[in-house]
Amino acid sequence: VVVVGVALLGLSFAVLFFFMDSTTWISSMFFHMMTAVLSLGVVMPWLYRLIRRNPLTWLFQLLSQTQVRIHLLCYWTLLAALACAIVIYQNIKRSSGSKKHQASTLTRKYFHFIVVATYVPGLIYDRQLLYVASVICLTVFIVLEYVRYFTIKPFGQTLRQLLSLFLDERDSGPLILTHIYLLLGMSFPVWLVPRPCAPKGALTGAGALAPYSGVLAVGVGDSAASIFGSTMGEVKWPGTKKTFEGTMSAIFAQIIAVALIVIFDSSVDLNASYSWILVSITLVSFLEAYTTQVDNLLLPLYLHILLML
């Protein structure tokens, strides 16, 4: 409901700002007022009708229900602060350099590591909280992209400058969507698992790893392939820039990650399905080597399907 409301908000402003200058203070005030009106006048009543409770009260009680949730929220807040610190540091580094500075592959993968560090504890300790938090985070990311794209005062221009450092070939258009793709890729497996808020242990066999598809395919596999492939890769796959060394690194890294998941998450019961898990990891690693699509979205979905077979 919240994401649909945010999507409608963006569509409305895209139409309005086609006829208006979105960079003025008047337009910015109009943006903030309309956002508040839509949130309080449409989304909140809609949520109230669905859950039969005040959404804000429900959210507060959900977030503070257990001590584990409070600890997770504090931990996630620290990771969010770390991500912001990396963005600011890289921009300071760019401004102090004499040459045009662009974030390296390793720097971009920092955010993959941060997302893995965010999702793994949530998957192990509280998947319901992770489900809700990922939806809220996606909503915030989309709203911030609206602010950046339309240059909404007072933060629009600042966001443009800070995020331009992390542009890659997939952000050649006016929108910067890499971070949203990453969040979606990590979240889709959590959202798509049958009864995502069900008790731990609802899935067995290879399917028990399905919620971890984003962590394995993007957070671990894609990161390992990119880092080791760009630093040590020499043998390229035919018709692509990806390397044999990068693909092998992705496979081995995901195998190690699966072993760690089995050790630390007692709800994961692979039930002697190790061979199919190995096949699935290998197939998704080869897809990473050859795909020209948005791998942050495609790889988790592909691995999720394989593990659920």
Wavefront OBJ file of the C-alpha trace (Angstrom):
o trace
v 0.000 0.000 0.000
v 2.749 2.436 0.964
v 4.810 1.683 -2.148
v 1.738 2.048 -4.386
v 1.009 5.403 -2.768
v 4.576 6.558 -3.362
v 4.396 5.419 -6.995
v 1.202 7.442 -7.497
v 2.938 10.408 -5.879
v 5.791 10.211 -8.357
v 3.438 9.886 -11.318
v 1.467 12.925 -10.180
v 4.556 15.090 -9.812
v 5.988 13.888 -13.116
v 2.860 15.251 -14.813
v 2.756 18.483 -12.785
v 6.445 19.309 -13.128
v 6.213 18.801 -16.874
v 4.447 22.165 -16.864
v 6.252 23.703 -13.856
v 9.833 24.463 -12.849
v 10.499 21.966 -10.067
v 13.648 23.748 -8.852
v 11.887 26.786 -7.353
v 10.981 27.147 -3.691
v 7.290 27.395 -4.574
v 7.384 24.077 -6.419
v 9.359 22.506 -3.578
v 6.824 23.665 -0.995
v 4.066 22.296 -3.210
v 5.900 18.947 -3.357
v 6.205 18.726 0.419
v 2.591 19.759 0.989
v 1.227 17.269 -1.542
v 3.390 14.511 -0.065
v 1.944 15.223 3.375
v -1.616 15.368 2.005
v -1.238 12.067 0.152
v 0.377 10.382 3.156
v -2.139 11.584 5.747
v -5.211 11.746 3.551
v -4.868 8.655 1.354
v -2.202 6.181 2.499
v -2.937 6.353 6.241
v -6.728 5.838 5.891
v -6.077 3.045 3.405
v -3.745 1.306 5.854
v -6.208 1.845 8.706
v -8.918 0.169 6.653
v -6.666 -2.835 6.025
v -5.288 -3.437 9.514
v -8.191 -1.931 11.521
v -5.749 -0.022 13.709
v -3.850 3.234 13.718
v -0.914 2.455 11.385
v 1.567 4.527 13.380
v 0.582 2.865 16.654
v 0.787 -0.543 15.009
v 4.232 0.250 13.588
v 5.566 1.517 16.921
v 4.331 -1.574 18.746
v 5.804 -3.817 16.056
v 9.219 -2.165 16.239
v 9.391 -2.203 20.035
v 7.734 -5.568 20.630
v 10.868 -7.451 21.686
v 14.367 -6.663 22.856
v 15.787 -8.402 19.775
v 13.933 -5.987 17.501
v 15.260 -2.982 19.365
v 18.805 -4.341 19.071
v 18.315 -5.001 15.342
v 17.014 -1.474 14.780
v 20.004 0.026 16.605
v 22.364 -2.164 14.584
v 20.683 -1.203 11.295
v 20.876 2.464 12.252
v 24.641 2.136 12.703
v 24.950 0.469 9.281
v 22.892 3.250 7.683
v 25.193 5.815 9.286
v 28.206 3.894 7.946
v 26.755 3.941 4.417
v 26.183 7.704 4.646
v 29.731 8.164 5.935
v 31.121 6.257 2.925
v 29.163 8.476 0.529
v 30.378 11.651 2.230
v 33.990 10.433 2.430
v 34.088 9.491 -1.249
v 32.701 12.897 -2.212
v 35.303 14.658 -0.054
v 37.944 12.533 -1.760
v 36.588 13.563 -5.160
v 36.512 17.270 -4.312
v 40.100 17.210 -3.028
v 41.461 15.372 -6.077
v 42.749 17.125 -9.159
v 41.310 14.545 -11.559
v 37.727 13.514 -12.067
v 37.110 10.907 -9.412
v 34.592 8.088 -9.805
v 33.814 5.406 -7.247
v 35.760 2.205 -7.874
v 34.246 -1.258 -8.130
v 35.449 -2.070 -4.620
v 33.862 1.106 -3.253
v 30.519 0.229 -4.816
v 30.730 -3.257 -3.320
v 31.026 -1.721 0.145
v 27.297 -1.151 -0.091
v 26.747 -4.791 -1.035
v 28.617 -5.814 2.109
v 26.554 -3.389 4.201
v 23.310 -4.768 2.772
v 24.449 -8.340 3.490
v 25.279 -7.301 7.052
v 21.785 -5.806 7.247
v 19.771 -8.692 5.841
v 21.498 -11.718 7.365
v 20.708 -10.874 11.029
v 17.155 -9.995 10.008
v 16.717 -13.326 8.233
v 18.125 -15.228 11.190
v 16.432 -13.432 14.075
v 13.288 -11.647 12.837
v 12.031 -12.011 9.270
v 8.784 -10.182 9.982
v 10.703 -7.092 11.073
v 12.982 -7.380 8.036
v 9.922 -7.612 5.781
v 8.432 -4.395 7.175
v 11.769 -2.567 7.360
v 12.615 -3.375 3.733
v 9.287 -1.930 2.549
v 9.854 1.235 4.579
v 13.411 1.538 3.258
v 12.205 1.122 -0.326
v 9.647 3.876 0.235
v 12.339 6.206 1.594
v 14.655 5.446 -1.349
v 11.916 6.201 -3.882
v 10.971 9.481 -2.186
v 14.640 10.537 -2.041
v 14.978 9.763 -5.752
v 11.987 12.019 -6.415
v 13.685 14.772 -4.411
v 16.946 14.277 -6.322
v 15.387 13.943 -9.777
v 13.100 16.973 -9.431
v 15.806 18.925 -7.502
v 13.392 19.602 -4.665
v 14.736 22.132 -2.177
v 16.453 22.069 0.232
v 18.132 18.682 -0.380
v 17.640 17.951 -4.078
v 20.830 19.543 -5.375
v 22.887 18.049 -2.547
v 21.617 14.562 -3.373
v 22.481 15.114 -7.040
v 26.070 15.970 -6.147
v 26.527 13.185 -3.612
v 25.080 10.361 -5.717
v 26.608 11.341 -9.058
v 29.879 9.815 -7.842
v 28.330 6.343 -7.828
v 26.854 6.387 -11.329
v 27.573 3.341 -13.483
v 26.637 2.244 -17.000
v 23.132 1.260 -15.856
v 22.445 4.828 -14.681
v 23.031 6.519 -18.017
v 19.529 8.045 -17.983
v 18.124 10.777 -15.722
v 17.289 8.363 -12.900
v 19.744 6.812 -10.436
v 18.284 3.412 -9.622
v 21.253 1.203 -8.731
v 20.635 1.415 -4.978
v 16.907 0.768 -5.495
v 17.687 -2.251 -7.677
v 20.016 -3.561 -4.972
v 17.358 -3.166 -2.299
v 14.727 -4.833 -4.488
v 17.043 -7.706 -5.346
v 17.723 -8.371 -1.680
v 14.066 -7.950 -0.690
v 12.216 -9.865 -3.415
v 13.221 -13.286 -2.012
v 11.968 -12.201 1.419
v 8.701 -10.907 -0.019
v 8.122 -13.857 -2.365
v 8.612 -16.700 0.099
v 5.215 -18.275 0.909
v 3.910 -16.704 4.089
v 6.981 -14.453 4.528
v 6.105 -13.764 8.137
v 5.586 -17.449 8.959
v 7.560 -19.076 11.776
v 11.104 -20.113 11.041
v 11.464 -23.574 9.596
v 8.396 -23.352 7.336
v 10.589 -24.297 4.351
v 12.851 -27.332 4.090
v 15.433 -28.612 1.650
v 16.932 -26.193 -0.846
v 13.828 -24.011 -0.430
v 15.002 -23.138 3.083
v 17.677 -20.999 1.425
v 15.169 -19.176 -0.806
v 14.909 -16.114 1.495
v 18.706 -15.881 1.274
v 18.679 -15.756 -2.550
v 19.492 -12.047 -2.635
v 22.250 -12.420 -0.067
v 23.841 -15.318 -1.951
v 23.428 -14.162 -5.562
v 24.091 -10.435 -5.210
v 25.593 -9.780 -1.801
v 28.110 -12.632 -1.951
v 28.332 -14.059 -5.484
v 28.156 -10.897 -7.560
v 30.474 -9.050 -5.180
v 33.073 -11.835 -5.220
v 32.911 -12.114 -9.020
v 33.325 -8.369 -9.439
v 36.158 -7.909 -6.951
v 38.248 -10.976 -7.801
v 37.440 -10.780 -11.501
v 38.565 -7.157 -11.769
v 41.707 -7.608 -9.667
v 42.941 -11.093 -10.591
v 40.910 -12.195 -13.594
v 42.826 -13.006 -16.776
v 40.795 -15.619 -18.691
v 37.661 -14.013 -20.134
v 34.501 -15.884 -21.011
v 33.753 -15.770 -24.779
v 31.764 -12.704 -25.785
v 31.892 -10.996 -22.391
v 34.176 -8.944 -20.161
v 33.591 -11.289 -17.222
v 36.371 -13.682 -16.273
v 36.645 -17.352 -15.399
v 38.386 -16.461 -12.132
v 35.532 -14.147 -11.151
v 32.899 -16.813 -11.793
v 34.795 -19.457 -9.831
v 35.233 -16.989 -6.975
v 31.478 -16.365 -6.980
v 30.735 -20.096 -6.762
v 33.207 -20.753 -3.944
v 32.092 -17.661 -2.008
v 28.445 -18.739 -2.167
v 29.313 -22.276 -1.037
v 31.098 -20.831 1.993
v 28.138 -18.517 2.643
v 25.704 -21.462 2.548
v 27.854 -23.329 5.073
v 27.840 -20.309 7.395
v 24.067 -19.912 7.032
v 23.544 -23.554 8.007
v 25.772 -23.062 11.054
v 24.186 -19.848 12.339
v 20.546 -20.236 11.237
v 19.086 -23.278 12.983
v 15.856 -23.020 10.969
v 17.645 -23.901 7.711
v 17.290 -27.644 7.129
v 18.814 -28.523 3.763
v 17.646 -32.137 4.061
v 20.439 -33.631 1.911
v 19.723 -31.294 -1.031
v 23.353 -30.194 -1.323
v 23.800 -31.271 -4.937
v 20.875 -29.171 -6.181
v 22.098 -26.186 -4.172
v 25.510 -26.522 -5.836
v 23.875 -26.718 -9.271
v 21.745 -23.647 -8.507
v 24.730 -21.627 -7.318
v 26.727 -22.621 -10.400
v 23.912 -21.704 -12.792
v 23.336 -18.290 -11.217
v 27.092 -17.607 -11.331
v 27.186 -18.364 -15.053
v 24.156 -16.130 -15.545
v 26.041 -13.341 -13.767
v 28.899 -13.779 -16.209
v 26.753 -13.488 -19.320
v 23.758 -11.331 -18.471
v 23.513 -7.765 -19.767
v 20.394 -7.051 -17.715
v 20.193 -5.514 -14.241
v 21.937 -8.278 -12.305
v 20.876 -6.910 -8.919
v 17.290 -7.774 -9.879
v 17.730 -10.776 -12.151
v 20.171 -12.919 -10.171
v 18.183 -13.153 -6.902
v 14.963 -13.985 -8.744
v 16.691 -16.660 -10.822
v 18.319 -18.265 -7.782
v 15.050 -18.036 -5.858
v 13.239 -19.957 -8.608
v 15.954 -22.621 -8.740
v 15.935 -23.156 -4.975
v 12.146 -23.442 -4.870
v 12.043 -26.161 -7.552
l 1 2 3 4 5 6 7 8 9 10 11 12 13 14 15 16 17 18 19 20 21 22 23 24 25 26 27 28 29 30 31 32 33 34 35 36 37 38 39 40 41 42 43 44 45 46 47 48 49 50 51 52 53 54 55 56 57 58 59 60 61 62 63 64 65 66 67 68 69 70 71 72 73 74 75 76 77 78 79 80 81 82 83 84 85 86 87 88 89 90 91 92 93 94 95 96 97 98 99 100 101 102 103 104 105 106 107 108 109 110 111 112 113 114 115 116 117 118 119 120 121 122 123 124 125 126 127 128 129 130 131 132 133 134 135 136 137 138 139 140 141 142 143 144 145 146 147 148 149 150 151 152 153 154 155 156 157 158 159 160 161 162 163 164 165 166 167 168 169 170 171 172 173 174 175 176 177 178 179 180 181 182 183 184 185 186 187 188 189 190 191 192 193 194 195 196 197 198 199 200 201 202 203 204 205 206 207 208 209 210 211 212 213 214 215 216 217 218 219 220 221 222 223 224 225 226 227 228 229 230 231 232 233 234 235 236 237 238 239 240 241 242 243 244 245 246 247 248 249 250 251 252 253 254 255 256 257 258 259 260 261 262 263 264 265 266 267 268 269 270 271 272 273 274 275 276 277 278 279 280 281 282 283 284 285 286 287 288 289 290 291 292 293 294 295 296 297 298 299 300 301 302 303 304 305 306 307 308 309
